[in-house]
Amino acid sequence: MNRQTNRMNRLLLIPFLTAALGNGTVFSQAQTANVRIDVDASRIENRIPDYLYGACMEDVNHEVYGGIYNQRIFGESFEEPTPGMIFDDFSIYEGGWSASQGELDVKGTGGSKFVYNPVEMRNGSVEVEIKFDGKSGDNAGLITRVSKEAKGADTFNGYEISLASNGRKVAVGRHEHNFGHIRDIKVDCHPTEWNRLKVVMNDGRMEVFLNDKSIFVHNEDYPNLAKGKVGLRSWNSNVKFRNFRIKTEGIDEELQYRTTSQPEVSLHWIPVQTGDAKAVFIHDKKNAYNTNCSQVIAKKGGTGRVGIANMGLNKWGIAVKEGQKFQGRIYMKGSYRGIVKVALQSADGTREYAMQELQDVTGKWKKFPFELTSDATDDKARFTVYLEDNGKVWIDQVVMMGTGDDLYHNLPFRNDIAEVFANQELTFLRYGGGMINAKGYKFKNMIGDRDKRPQYKGTFYDYSTHGFGIEEFLQYCEAAGIEPCFAVNVDETAQDMADMIEYLNGSETSVWGKKRAENGHPRPYNVKYIEVGNEEVIWGDIREDYEKYTRDFNRIYDAITAKDPNVKVICGAQWRHDSPANMKMVFDAINGKAAYWDYHPWADVLTNGKETEQRLKEMKNFFMQWDPNTEMKCAIFEENGRIHNMQRVLGHVTVQNAVRRMGDFVLTSCAANALQPYEQNDNGWDQGQVFFTPSMVWAMPPYYAQKMASRHHKPYRVFNTAGEELDVTATTDEKREEVVLHVANTQNSVVTADINIKEFGKPSQIKVITLAGRLEDVNTPEQPERIVPQEKTLFATDNLKYDFPAYSYTILVYQK
């Protein structure tokens, strides 16, 4: 996936979602009866790929750095800037916000929010003047009725009223931790001049004004959005605001941007200062051990402690258990003769669960290993480094991991997450996505000593780490028994790609194979699948850019296959079914080389399976028209959406049925995203299959659908017919000992079907596994198994009448 297209894809999909689902979540149809499913078990239609059951792992929302990667410290190398000033009455959720002389300036990211905390409004008005820089951007404006706000593009409830950066429209939408498009209003203003945007709310009526002219009236009908805070929002725009005013229930005032200065401590660390200790904190950008920055702490008199503390990913807490052992290392230098203490503590520092003394700090960087065993259980603990004597210490590259049973196969992966993920019974795992498009995403930066791997400006996080890279991904797949595929940046050099293949697949006696052995893996990884790029030219149907991609592809392909001709290389160019001329140009340039062309369908609408099947047929037809002898096929490496509920289950399983019907034309269908940290969604891709907190891991409904399908995989699809009410595929094994039906009911009512299986004989039993619920149903920390498969056995019969529940995925296993 690619962050810059997230907004575009959301807007394109909203009208389709509305048409498919109406205003709520259900269709309005009566119960359907007399549907018939006929299966001919002797009539094999095609082979089904063993790798059908895939997932896409992408560090888009800290699913790796903060998740499966066992490192408990977030902000390990202090590359994140200091908070600088914080606003007394406002909370910032992403973006660079600053104030001067009554003007507020923001360097926008996708979904930056600036929320006023003291007042919640039901009725009243809010207004602001806006001026764009005229150089770039999408839109910016007001948000109202805001609640449940957090970091993340669409992570809040409320209304959005935004002016486009070209001054040509005002977009109105609603957010309930997603985006629902309400209306675009055409306007004509000068965006580089001040424009006043105003919203008046009055008992279910919302009126929008631009420069004192009423442009839109909306009657509200969403109870969750009846009351809330107000704020400002920028979508990828550099913009200024002034005269931010509210009027409600006796309040009529211009909001003031009062600020308080903060200690100079890197963003994800907390300054520690107790007693009357005199502290100095410096974020040093010149003397780092790793990459660019390090953190200085100094004590200059008084009694008490001076230090810094870390609470893990976005300060959500480090979970510790009584008797749990952590091992780590910290790099330090300084002018200090005393003892440096590292400790596990309660969030407020009043209780200490474990502590180790470190000494002999010198003027040169030095690694200090430590070991901490907690004497208490706490889900929101912190790791602290502190001084009690006077002196000055530089700190960099702090690592703390669990040990023993906390590690998956003794690898640097969080065991609880890795185990649940592996238990999904995936057969294929892709590591890639928009994250690989960052300039700093280079293979040679990902191998060797993890403490020396440089941090870089990532696609989804500006301070990304290479602690977990391609090699760690391959180690996980090896341990979990999953076929791996990874993507590489198209700007990698041919030489670096040749060296990469020798490192991964070469013998221990080769130059780079020897380096792999020295790094702890003597055996070759025997990588079979590599993708070149991700969604390349997604930014527009630009022939010159597609031509550049073909040159990049062929350069990397030649380098890879010269070292190992058995590697199958996948095309990562954005597939456009409505641009056959450009697609043919790419096809002609890579035909006979690319084994597969990556295609990314959506899977969170109930009709996505039908759309995907149509697109796959079009792709196959194009390939055959362009070269009847071509061996190029398709790989679905991202099956994307923005939800992880029962609706996503039905989108996913209907896409899977489509792939079954396409046979071996499709290598795999990888559901995105593999993992997701709970309530830490920074980028709007709210589609994780496995969710986790510092102390808990649980699966979402799409996880169980994937596991059901994988567990009951059969290699052959057999002929079947069914009514439009149900999406059905039938499969069997080589000896026809079982027939398996995959049935998706996307209706809001029970569908009764007469099932007739020919050429199989009378079954000994029929096993039924069903996953069902309301479209919006998800699993939660409080109810982690709210939606799980239910299994039962039916009496054997040749002709079965079966009631398929509303919104359900059902597998029927006929056994001899």
N, C-alpha and C positions, 0 to 999 in steps of 0.2 A: 504494500500500500504506500501511498505517497501523500504527505501532509498537505502539500499545496493544492491537491485536488479534492480534499475531504469536503470542503464547503460546496464545491461544484457538484460533487456526487450526491450530497445530501439534498441540494435544491432540485436536482434532476429527478430524484427518487420520490420526493414528497408527493407530487400530484399522483403518481402511480400508487403509492401507499394509500392515499386518500380514496382513490377509486376502488382499490382492492378491499379496503377494510372499513370504509365509511368513516364516521366520526368517532367510533369507539374501537372495538376490537373484534367484532363478529359480523358475519354475514346474516342476512335475514332469510332463511330458507326453512321450509317444513321438512319433517323427517322424510328421507328418501327410502323407498322400499323397492323390492323386486330387481335389485341390481344383481348382475350375474358375472361371476369370474370363471372363465374356462381356461384350463391349463392342459397342454399336451406335453407330458414329460418326456416323450420320445423325440420331440422335434427341437433339436438344438439350434438356436439362432446365432449365438456368438459366444466367444470366450470372454470372461470378465477378468480384468487385471487384478492380480494378487495385491498390487500396491494401491488399490482403490481407497483404502482407509488412511488418509493422510491428515496432517495438520501443518500449519505454518507457525514457526516460532520466530518472533520478531521483537526486538527490544524497543517496542513502540510506547509502552506504558510501564516501563521498569519491570517487565516480566522476567528479565534476565538479571540486570544490575539492580538489585533490590529484591529479587525473587529467587529463581532456581540457583543462581550463583550464590554460594554459601557465605560470601562476604557480608558481614552484618553492619559494616560501617558505610554510610552513604556520604559521599563527598570526601573520599579517602585521600585525595591528593590536593585538596584545598584549592582547586582551580576555580570553584564558584566564587563570585565576587562577594563583597561585604554588603549587608543590607543598607548601609549608608544612613539615610533618614527613613523613619517610618511615619506614617500619617496617623495622628491621634484618633480621628473619628472614622477612618476608612480602612477597609481591608483590601489588599491587592491580591488578585489571583492571576499571576503571570503578566508579562510585559514589563517594560521599563518606564515607570511613572515618576515624574518629578514636577515640582511646583516652583514658580518664580513670578513675583509681582502680580499675583492674582490669576496667573495663567497656569493651566495644568498641561503638561506635555507627556505624550506617551510614544514610545517606540514599540509599535504593536506586533504581537504575535497572533497566531490563530486563536481568537477567543479571549483576549485579555479583558479582565473585569476589574472595576474600581467601585467598591460597594460602600455606601454610607450606612453606618451601623446604628446611630442613636434613634432613628425613627422608622417605624413600620406604618405604611399608609394603606388605607382602604379607599378613601376618597380624597381628592385634592388634585394638585397639578405639580408637574416637574418640568423644568426647562433648562436648556443649556445652549451656548453658542459654540459652534464647531468651525474649525478651519484646517483643511488638509495642506500638506506640504507640496502637493502638486507633482510629486515624483513617482509615487507608487501607492499601492494599497487597494483595498476592496471597499470597506465601509466602516462607519463608526457612528455611535449615537448613544441613546438612552436605553437602560433596562429598568423595568418597573415590576412591582409585586414580587420582588426577589426573595427566595427562601432556599434553604438547603444548598447554598452555594459552596463551591470548592474549586480547586484547580481542575482544569479540563475545559476543552472547547465548549461543550454544552452541559457542563456539570452545574446546573442550577435549575430552579423553577422560576418562571417569570415570563414577561413579555420583552421583546426586543424591538426597538424602533430605530433604524439605522439609515443614515444618509450615505449614498454611494459616493466614492471618492471622485467620480467624474461629474457629480452634481445632477445626474439625470434621473435618479429615482430614490424613493424612500421605501425600504423594505420593512415589513411588519411581520413578526413571527412570534411563536410561543415556544417556551422551553419547559419540558418536564424531564430533565436529564436526557433530552434529545432535542431535535429541532423540528418544529412544525410550521411550515410556511403558511401565512395567512394572506398577504397581499403585497404586490409591488405597485407603488403609486408613481406614475411619471411626474417628474418635476423638472424645473429648469433654473438652476442657480449657479453661482460662481463658487466652486468648492475651495478655492484658495483665498476667498474672502470670508468674513464671519457670517454664518448663517444660524438663525435661531430655530431650534427644534423644541417643540413643546407637546406634552401629552396631558390631557385633562381626563381624570377618572371619576366617574359618578355612578355608583350603584349599578354596576354591570355594563356601563357604557364608557367606551374609551374613544376620545377624539384626538386626532393628531393634527398639529399645526406646523407649518414651515414658514418662517418669516411672517408670522402673525396671520397667515392664511390657512383656513381649515382645508385639509386635503383628504381626510379619511375618517370615517366613523365605524367603530367595530363594537358589536354587542357581545360582551364576554359571556361564556358559558362553561367555564372551567373552575370548579370549586377549589382546586388546589392552588389557583392563582388569584384568590379573592383578596389577599392582603400580603404585604411584604415590604422589603426595603427598596430603595432606588439606587441607581448607580450608572456608571458609564461603561462603554464597551468599545473595543476596537478589534476589527478583524483584519489583520495583516496590514495595518495602516499606521503611518506616522502622522499624528494629528494633535492639534491643540484644542483645549476647551477653556471657556471662561464663563462667568456669570451663571454658575450652576445654582439654580434656585428651586426651593420646594415651598408649597403652600398647602397646609392641611391642618384642620382642627386647632385653630388658634396660632399656628406657626406660619410665618411668612418671612423667609430669610434667604440670603445668599450664603451658600455653604463656604466655609473657610478651610483652607488646606494647611492646618497646623501640623507641624512635624516635630519629632524628637530624634536627636542624633543617637546612633547606636555604636557600640564598641566595634573596632575594626577586626571583626572575626568572620571568616568565610561562612557563606550563607547557611550551610547545613550543620554548623557547629554552634554551640551555646557558650557564651562567656561564663566563667565561674569565678566568683570573687566573694570570699567570706570574711567575717570579722571586719577589721579596719585595714586589711591588706591593701597596699597601693599597687594597682595593676596597670600594665601597659600591654596593649594588644596591637600587633602590626600584621597586616596581610602583605607579605613580602613578595614582590614580583621579580626579584633578581637572583635569588640564591637558592632555587628549588633543587631538591633531590630528583624529583620526577616532573617533567613538563615545565610549567612556568612559575607556579606559585607555591609558597610554603607559609606556615603560620608561626608567628612569633608570640610567645607569652613571656612576660617578665614580671617579677615581683621586686618592688623598690621600697620596702619597708612595711611596717605594721605587722600585725599578727593575723593569721588566717591563711587561706589558700587562694592561689591564683591558677586558673587553668581553663580548659575547654572541655565540652562534653558533646557527645554525639548520640542521637536516639534513632539511628537507622534511617530508612527510606522516608524522606519528607517528615522526619521527626515523629514517626508513628509508634516508636518504641521498639526496644530490643527485648524479645521474649527470652527469659532465663528460667530454668527449673532448678530446684534444690539438687545439688550434686552434679549439675551439668558442667562439663569442662569446655573451656574455650582456649584456643591457642591463637597467638597473633604475633605481630611484629610492628614496630614503630621505628621510624628513622629520625634521628635527632642529632643536632650539633648545638654548640653554644658556649657562652662564657658562664659556666655554672659548675660549682663544686659540690652541690648538695645532691639530694636524692630526688629523682622524679618518680612519682607514683602513678600507676595506672590502676583503674578500679572499675568494677561493676557496681552501680549505685541505683537507688530509686530515682524516679524522674526529677524530684526536687533536691536530690543530693543529701537528704537527711539520713538515709540508711546506706550502709556500704555492705555489699554482699560478697565481695572478694577484692583483694588488693595485692599488688606486687610492687616491690621497690626496684627501681632501675638506677644505676649509677655509672660513673666514669664517662660522662658527657664531655666530648672534646670539641675542638674548633673545626673538625671535619665530620662530614656525614657518616653515621654509623648505624648499623641495624641492631635493634634491641628486641630480641624475642621475649615473649611473656606467656604466662599460662595463668588463667583465672578459673577457679571452680566456685560456682555460686553456692551460697549457703541458704538461699531462699528462692521462692518462685515468684516471678513478677513478669507480667506480659508487657510492661511499659518501662523497662529498665533503661539505663543509659551507660555508655562507656565514657570514662572521664580520665583525663591526663591533667595532673596538677603539681604545683610546686608549693613547698612550705618554707623554703629558704629563699633568700634574696638571690637574684641572678636572672639570666636571660637565656631562653632556649628556643631554637628553631625546630619545628615539627613538620614532617611530611610523610606521605604514603603510609597510612595507618590501616592495618588489616587485622580483622578478628573473625575467626571461623569456629564453628562447632567441631567437635572431634568424635571419633568412634561411630556410634549409631546415628549421629547427626549427619554423617557423610554418606552419600550414595555410592556404594562399591568403592569406598575409600577415595573417591574423587571429590573435587571441590564444589559439590552440588548439595543443596539442602535436601536431605533425605526424604522428608515428609512430602515435599512437592514432587520430587523426582519419582517417588514410588507411586503416588496417585496418578501422575501423568503416564508412567509406564503401564499402569494397570488398565489404561484405556484400550490397550491391545491394538495400537496403531501399527500399520505395516510400513508407513512412509512418513518421513519428517523433513520438511524444507526449512532451512535457516536463511532468511532473506527478507526482502521487502524494501520499503523506502529507506530503511536504515543504512543500506549498502551504498546509497548514492552520495553519501558525504565524502568530501575530498580526503579526509583523514582515515577512511575505511580502507586499509591496505593490509594484505595478508602478512607481510613481513613485520608489521607492527604488532601482530597477534601471537607471536611465538617466542619461546624463551622465557626468561625470568619475568613473571607477572608484575613484580614490583617496579620493573623498569620499562614496561610498555607505556608509551605515551598516551595521555588523554587527548581528546580531539573534539571539535565542534560537530556533534552528531546531527542527523536529520531531525530527530525528535527530542533530543536533549543536548544542550550546548556544551555539556561537560561530560561527554561519554567516556567510558573506560573500555580498554581492551583486555581486562582481566579474564573475561569470558569471550573467547573468539571462536574462529572456525575449528581449531584443533580441539578445544573443550567441547564444542558441539559434537564433533565426531566421536569423542570419548564417551559422551552420554549415549549416543545412538548405539555405539558398540556394546556398552553395558546393558542397555535396555532391549537390545535385539531388534532395532528398527533400521530400515534402510534409509540412509541419509542423502540429502542433496543440499548444496549450499550455493548461494549466488556470490559473484565477485563484481567489483566496481569496474565499469567499462574503461576507466582511465588507468587501470593497471598496465604496466609494461609487459611486453612479450617475454622479456627475460625473467621478470619476477614471476610470471605465470608458469614458465618452464621450471623455475626453481621450486615453485609451490608444488607442482605435480611430483617432482623428484622427492621433495620433502614428505609428501603424503603417501605416495605409492612406490617410491624407489627402494632399492635394496639398501640394506644397512651399510654396504660398502661404497655406495655412491656418496658424493659430497654432501648433498642435502639430506639424504637418507641417514647419514651418520649424525647429522645435527638432530634429526628426529629422535634417534636412539639416545643421544646424549641428553635430550630433553625428557627421557623417561618412557619412550614408546618404541622399542626395537622393531616390532612387527610393522609392516606397511599397513596403512588404513584401507587400502584397496578401494578407494573412492570410485564410484561408477557414474555418478551424475553431478554435473556442474552447470549452473546457469550463468550466462553472461548478461549482467545488468538486471534491472527491475523496472518494469513499466516505462521503458525508455521512449521518449517522445510523447509521453502522456500530456505534456503541456500544450500540444497542438498538432494538427495534421500537417507537419512541415516536411516536405520532401528532402530538403537539404539535411535535416537532422536525422531522418531515417537513413539517408545515405551515409552519414557519419557513423551511425550505429552499425551498419553492415561492415564498414571498414574496421571498427573496433572488434566486432564479433569475429571476423575472419582472422584478424591479427592474434587474438587470444586463442581462438580455435586451433590455429596452426601451431602455436606454442604448446598448448596442452597435448594435442594428439601426437606431436613429434616425440614427446616424452612417453606417452601412454595412449596408443591408438584405441584402447578398449573403453576409454572414458566417453560417455555420451554427453554431448554438449547441447544445452537448451537455449533457445532464442528467447530473450527477455524484452523484445520490442513490443510496445503497446499494440494489441490487435484491434483494428478498426474494420468492422464488417462493411461499413459504408464508404470505405476508401480502397476499393479493390486495386486501383492503379498503384498506389504506394505499397500496399501489401504484396502485390505481385513483384514489385521491384525488390523488396526485402527477400521474398521467397526465392527469386531467381539468384540472388547473391549468396544465399546460404543453403540452398537445396543441395542435398548430397552430403552436407556437413552437419547441420542441426538435426538432432534426432527428434526433438519436440519443440513446439512453439507454445510458450506460456500464455494462458488466457485466464483473466480474473473476472468471474461473474459475481453478481450479487446473490445473496441467499437468505435475506431476511423478509422477503415478501412471499406470500403463499403461492404465487404463480411463477416464481423464479425458476423452478424446475423446467417448466415448459419453455420459457425464454432461453434458458441455457441449452436445452436440447436443440432448439432452432438454430442458435448461434453455432453450436458444434457441427450440425449438419451443413450449415453454410461454409464453415471453415473447411470441412472435409471435401465438399464439392469444389471449392476454390482450388484446393491443393491438387485434386485429380484433374481439374480442367487445365491447370498450369503445367502439370507433368503427370500423366497417367501412371508412370512407373515410380513416382516419388515414394520414399519410405518415411517422410516426415509426418509426425502425428502431433497430438496435443497433450499438454500437461496443465492441469488446473492447480496452480501453486498458491493461489489465494482465492478462497471462497468467502467473499467479504460481506459484512453487514455492520450494524451498529447495536445489535441486541443479542441477548444470550438466554432467551426465554423459550417457551413452547412454540412461539411463532417462528423463532429461528430453527428449532428442531424440524418443523415442517418444510421450511425453505431448504434446509440442508438435506433432508432425506429425499425430497423430490429431485434435487440436483443429483444425488447419488443414483436414483432410479434412472435419470436421464443418461448418466455415464454408463450404467449397466447396459442400457439399450444401444449405446454407441460402441460397445465391445472394446476391442483392444486399440481403437483409435485414440483412447485417452489413457495415459499412464496412471494418473492418480487424481484425486480431488482433495486438496489440502484445506481443511476448514481453518479460518483465521478467527481469533488468535488462540494459540495454544494455551496461554496462561494470562492471568490478570490479577494484579494486587487490588484488594478490596478497597474501594473509595479512594484510590490513588490514580485515577484515570486522568492523565494530563492532556490527552490528545483527541478525545472524543471517540476512539475506536473501542466501544463498550461491548466487546464480543468474545470475551474469554470463555474457554471451556472449563479450565481449572482455575478456581479463585483461591486466594490465600491472604492471610494476615500474618503478623509475626509469630503467632502461635497455633494457627489453624489452617487446614487445607480442606476444600470440599469441591465437588463437581457440580457443574450446571447441567440442565437438561440436554443440551446438544452433545455433551460428553457421553451421556448414557446412550443416546441414539447411535453415536459412532461406535461405541463398544458393542451394542447389540448387533449392529451390522457386521462388524469385524468377526465377532465370535461365531456368527452363523453364515460366514462366507462359503459360497460354493462357486466353483470355477466356470460353470456354464449357465447361460441364460436360456431358458426354454420358452416356447411359444405360449403366450397367454393373451386373452382379451378381457376387457373390463369396461364398465361404463365410465362416463366422464366424471362421475362423482368421486371415484377413487383413483389414485395413482398406484399402479401395481406392476411389479416385476416378479417373475418366478425363476428360480435357479435350482440347479441340481449338481451332483458330484459325478465323477467318472463312472461309477457303478450304479448310479441311480438308486442309491440306498435311501436318500432323503430328497425331498422336494421342499424348498424354502420359498415362501411368499413374503415379499416386502410390500406392505400396504400402508399408504398415507391417506388419511381422511382429513382433508383441509376444510370440511364443512363444519358449521356450528351445530350440527345435529347428528344423531346416530344414523349410520348408513347400514342397512341390512343387505347382506349379499349371499346368494347361493353360490357355493364354491364347488366346482366339478373338476377333478383331476383325472385325466385320461392316461392310459399306458403306464400306470404305476402300481396298480393293484390296491387291495384294501390295506390301509396303513395299520400298524400295530397300535400307534398312538399319535396324537397331534398335540404338539407342545405349542403354547401361545405365549408370546412375550409382548407386553403392551406398555407404551409410554404415552400418557395422556394428561391433559389439564387445560386450563384456560390459556389463551394466547399469551397473556402477560405473566404467567406463573414462572417464578425462578426459585432457586434454592438460596437460602440465606444462612448466615452464621447461627442464627437461632433455630432454623429449620433446614439443616444441611441436606436432608433426604426427603424434602417435601415432595419433589417430583422425581421418582425413580421407577425403573421398569417393574412391572408386576407380571408374575409368571404363573401359568396354570396348565393342566393337562386335560384334554378333552377325550371323550370316548371316540374310538375310531369309527369313521364312517366314510363311504365313498362320496356322498353328497352332503356337504356341510352347509347349514344356514348359520351365518355368524353376524352378530351385531358389532360393527366397528364404532367405537366411541367417537364423539365429536372431538375434533382437533387431536388426532392420535396418530402414532406410528406403531404398527403392529407387525410382528413377525410370526408366521405360522410355519412350524416345522413338521412336515409329514414324514413319519419314520416307518420303515418296513419292520 
